[in-house]
Amino acid sequence: MNALSNQPGIFYKFLIAGVVLTGMGGWIISKSNSAAEAKQERVALERLEQGSRPKSRWIKTSGQLLWDHAVEESGRRTRIGNVYVPLVSDRWEPGDKVAAFVQISTLEEDEFDDQGIIEGTTGLSGMSSQVRALFKRELGIEAASVHIVIDAGATPQSEGRAGRLCLVFGVVLLGICGVMLLLATAEGADGEIKEGLYTKQRLAELREQSNPQGENSCDAAVQEWMKERGFQTTSS
């Protein structure tokens, strides 16, 4: 317990990050495996706009991308972010709610046209509340109560690779935490041994200082006193 409480702050950061990454990696792998088992589903946007949901997370659909109503969300630490674009059918009219949005990396947005086939996965990521509010407040686009966000280009295989990467990083961080604990425990045990040796050595020094002539000095002094006075002595 002392080894754990005496760890530096970086230990707890590694521990929390390791637990989160390991759990996230396992969850992503599980979701990607289930999507791969369900196989890719061809989805009609008209059915989505009528309130139906796809059975698979890995879908393929086609429709019109409303680039004039897109919202970009930049990354927190990098300039790489995502663009969220409403995807609608030919039957959709301004004022109707949107049942599908496409999440496209800012590095790949130039590869998409206004019309086209969209393939990707759903369910692992979605729009933040700030993005949804911006759609409604600034662009007049309201998401339907049942809507999906398609991560363009994502596949169960690519999700699985990302999950395994998270899992590896998590396990490595937890391993580092384990090594730090082992080292702290070993140092603590070594300190206790050294303290015990020091105590024994110190006790011996104190005994020697209080009785510098050794354990038999008292008997030797008595025999010397008796010899000086002519008493017969016997050596022990």
C-alpha positions as CSV (number, residue, x, y, z in Angstrom):
1,M,0.0,0.0,0.0
2,N,2.9,2.4,0.8
3,A,4.4,1.7,-2.6
4,L,1.2,2.8,-4.3
5,S,0.7,5.9,-2.2
6,N,4.3,7.0,-2.6
7,Q,4.1,7.0,-6.4
8,P,4.7,10.3,-8.4
9,G,1.9,12.0,-10.2
10,I,2.9,10.6,-13.6
11,F,2.1,7.1,-12.3
12,Y,-1.5,7.9,-11.8
13,K,-1.7,9.6,-15.2
14,F,-0.3,6.5,-16.8
15,L,-2.6,4.3,-14.8
16,I,-5.8,6.2,-15.7
17,A,-4.7,6.4,-19.4
18,G,-3.9,2.7,-19.4
19,V,-7.3,1.7,-18.0
20,V,-9.2,4.0,-20.4
21,L,-7.2,2.9,-23.5
22,T,-7.5,-0.8,-22.6
23,G,-11.2,-0.5,-22.0
24,M,-11.8,1.6,-25.2
25,G,-9.7,-0.8,-27.3
26,G,-11.6,-3.8,-26.1
27,W,-14.9,-2.0,-26.8
28,I,-13.9,-1.0,-30.3
29,I,-12.7,-4.5,-31.2
30,S,-16.0,-5.9,-29.9
31,K,-18.0,-3.5,-32.0
32,S,-15.9,-4.0,-35.1
33,N,-16.3,-7.8,-34.8
34,S,-20.0,-7.5,-34.6
35,A,-20.2,-5.2,-37.6
36,A,-18.0,-7.6,-39.6
37,E,-20.3,-10.5,-38.8
38,A,-23.4,-8.5,-39.8
39,K,-21.8,-7.6,-43.2
40,Q,-22.3,-4.5,-45.2
41,E,-25.9,-3.3,-45.7
42,R,-27.3,-1.3,-48.6
43,V,-29.5,1.4,-47.2
44,A,-32.0,3.7,-48.9
45,L,-32.0,7.2,-47.5
46,E,-35.8,7.5,-48.1
47,R,-36.3,4.7,-45.5
48,L,-34.0,6.5,-43.0
49,E,-35.9,9.7,-43.5
50,Q,-39.1,7.8,-42.7
51,G,-37.7,6.7,-39.4
52,S,-36.2,3.3,-40.1
53,R,-32.8,2.2,-38.8
54,P,-30.2,0.1,-40.6
55,K,-29.6,-3.4,-39.2
56,S,-25.9,-3.2,-39.7
57,R,-23.4,-0.6,-38.6
58,W,-21.5,-1.1,-41.8
59,I,-23.6,0.6,-44.5
60,K,-23.5,1.8,-48.1
61,T,-25.9,4.4,-49.4
62,S,-26.2,7.2,-51.9
63,G,-27.6,10.7,-51.8
64,Q,-26.9,14.4,-52.0
65,L,-24.3,16.0,-49.7
66,L,-25.3,19.5,-48.6
67,W,-21.9,21.1,-48.6
68,D,-23.4,24.6,-48.2
69,H,-24.7,23.4,-44.8
70,A,-21.6,21.7,-43.6
71,V,-20.1,22.2,-40.1
72,E,-16.4,21.8,-39.4
73,E,-15.1,20.7,-36.0
74,S,-11.4,21.3,-35.6
75,G,-9.2,19.1,-33.5
76,R,-8.2,20.3,-30.0
77,R,-4.5,20.1,-30.5
78,T,-4.1,19.8,-34.3
79,R,-5.6,21.5,-37.3
80,I,-7.0,18.1,-38.4
81,G,-10.6,17.8,-37.7
82,N,-13.9,16.6,-39.1
83,V,-16.5,18.0,-41.4
84,Y,-20.1,17.0,-40.8
85,V,-22.3,17.2,-44.0
86,P,-26.0,16.5,-44.2
87,L,-26.8,13.6,-46.5
88,V,-30.4,13.7,-48.0
89,S,-32.5,12.0,-50.6
90,D,-34.1,13.5,-53.7
91,R,-37.3,13.7,-51.8
92,W,-35.9,15.9,-49.0
93,E,-36.9,19.5,-49.0
94,P,-35.6,22.5,-47.0
95,G,-37.2,22.5,-43.6
96,D,-37.3,18.7,-43.4
97,K,-35.3,17.1,-40.6
98,V,-32.1,15.3,-41.7
99,A,-31.8,11.6,-40.9
100,A,-28.2,11.1,-42.0
101,F,-24.9,13.0,-41.6
102,V,-21.5,12.1,-43.1
103,Q,-18.4,12.6,-41.0
104,I,-15.4,13.3,-43.3
105,S,-11.9,14.1,-42.2
106,T,-10.7,17.5,-43.2
107,L,-7.8,15.8,-45.0
108,E,-10.2,13.9,-47.3
109,E,-13.1,16.4,-47.9
110,D,-11.8,17.3,-51.4
111,E,-12.4,13.7,-52.5
112,F,-16.2,14.0,-52.1
113,D,-18.6,15.5,-54.6
114,D,-22.2,16.8,-54.1
115,Q,-23.6,13.5,-55.3
116,G,-22.2,10.1,-54.7
117,I,-22.1,6.7,-53.0
118,I,-21.1,6.9,-49.3
119,E,-19.7,3.9,-47.5
120,G,-18.7,3.7,-43.9
121,T,-19.6,2.7,-40.4
122,T,-21.9,4.2,-37.8
123,G,-22.2,4.1,-34.0
124,L,-18.6,4.6,-32.8
125,S,-18.6,8.4,-33.2
126,G,-21.2,11.1,-33.5
127,M,-21.8,14.8,-33.5
128,S,-21.2,16.7,-30.4
129,S,-24.0,18.8,-28.9
130,Q,-22.2,22.0,-30.0
131,V,-22.2,20.8,-33.6
132,R,-25.9,19.9,-33.5
133,A,-26.7,23.2,-31.9
134,L,-24.7,25.0,-34.6
135,F,-26.6,23.1,-37.4
136,K,-29.9,24.2,-36.0
137,R,-29.1,27.8,-34.9
138,E,-27.0,28.9,-37.8
139,L,-28.0,26.7,-40.7
140,G,-31.5,25.8,-40.0
141,I,-30.7,22.0,-40.2
142,E,-32.3,19.9,-37.5
143,A,-31.4,16.3,-37.0
144,A,-34.2,13.8,-36.9
145,S,-34.9,12.1,-33.6
146,V,-33.7,8.9,-35.3
147,H,-30.6,9.8,-37.2
148,I,-27.2,8.3,-38.0
149,V,-23.7,9.7,-38.5
150,I,-21.7,7.8,-41.1
151,D,-17.9,7.7,-40.6
152,A,-17.0,7.9,-44.3
153,G,-14.5,5.3,-45.5
154,A,-14.4,3.5,-42.2
155,T,-14.7,-0.3,-42.2
156,P,-14.9,-3.0,-39.5
157,Q,-11.3,-3.8,-40.4
158,S,-10.0,-0.3,-39.9
159,E,-12.0,0.0,-36.6
160,G,-10.4,-3.3,-35.5
161,R,-6.9,-1.9,-36.2
162,A,-7.7,1.2,-34.2
163,G,-9.0,-0.8,-31.4
164,R,-5.9,-3.1,-31.2
165,L,-3.7,0.0,-31.3
166,C,-5.6,1.4,-28.3
167,L,-5.3,-1.9,-26.5
168,V,-1.6,-2.2,-27.1
169,F,-1.0,1.4,-25.8
170,G,-3.2,0.7,-22.8
171,V,-1.4,-2.6,-21.9
172,V,2.0,-0.9,-22.3
173,L,1.0,1.9,-19.9
174,L,-0.3,-0.5,-17.4
175,G,2.9,-2.6,-17.7
176,I,4.9,0.6,-17.0
177,C,2.8,1.2,-13.9
178,G,3.4,-2.4,-12.8
179,V,7.2,-2.0,-13.1
180,M,7.1,1.2,-11.2
181,L,5.2,-0.5,-8.3
182,L,7.6,-3.5,-8.3
183,L,10.6,-1.1,-8.1
184,A,9.0,0.9,-5.3
185,T,8.3,-2.3,-3.4
186,A,11.8,-3.6,-3.9
187,E,13.3,-0.3,-2.7
188,G,11.1,-0.4,0.4
189,A,12.1,-3.9,1.3
190,D,15.8,-3.0,0.7
191,G,15.4,0.0,3.0
192,E,13.9,-2.2,5.8
193,I,16.8,-4.7,5.5
194,K,19.4,-1.9,5.7
195,E,17.6,-0.3,8.6
196,G,17.6,-3.7,10.4
197,L,21.3,-4.2,9.8
198,Y,22.0,-0.6,11.0
199,T,20.1,-1.3,14.2
200,K,22.1,-4.4,14.9
201,Q,25.4,-2.7,14.2
202,R,24.5,0.2,16.4
203,L,23.5,-2.0,19.3
204,A,26.8,-3.8,19.1
205,E,28.7,-0.5,19.1
206,L,26.7,0.7,22.2
207,R,27.5,-2.6,24.0
208,E,31.2,-2.2,23.2
209,Q,31.2,1.4,24.4
210,S,29.5,0.5,27.7
211,N,31.8,-2.6,28.2
212,P,35.0,-1.9,26.3
213,Q,36.9,-4.8,27.9
214,G,34.5,-7.4,26.7
215,E,32.0,-9.7,28.4
216,N,34.7,-11.3,30.9
217,S,36.1,-8.0,32.1
218,C,34.2,-8.2,35.4
219,D,35.5,-11.7,36.2
220,A,39.1,-10.7,35.3
221,A,38.9,-7.7,37.6
222,V,37.8,-9.8,40.5
223,Q,40.5,-12.4,40.0
224,E,43.1,-9.6,39.8
225,W,41.9,-8.1,43.1
226,M,42.0,-11.5,44.8
227,K,45.6,-12.2,43.5
228,E,46.8,-8.9,44.9
229,R,45.6,-9.9,48.3
230,G,47.1,-13.4,48.3
231,F,43.9,-15.3,47.7
232,Q,44.0,-18.4,45.6
233,T,42.2,-18.0,42.3
234,T,41.2,-20.4,39.6
235,S,41.1,-19.4,36.0
236,S,37.8,-20.0,34.3
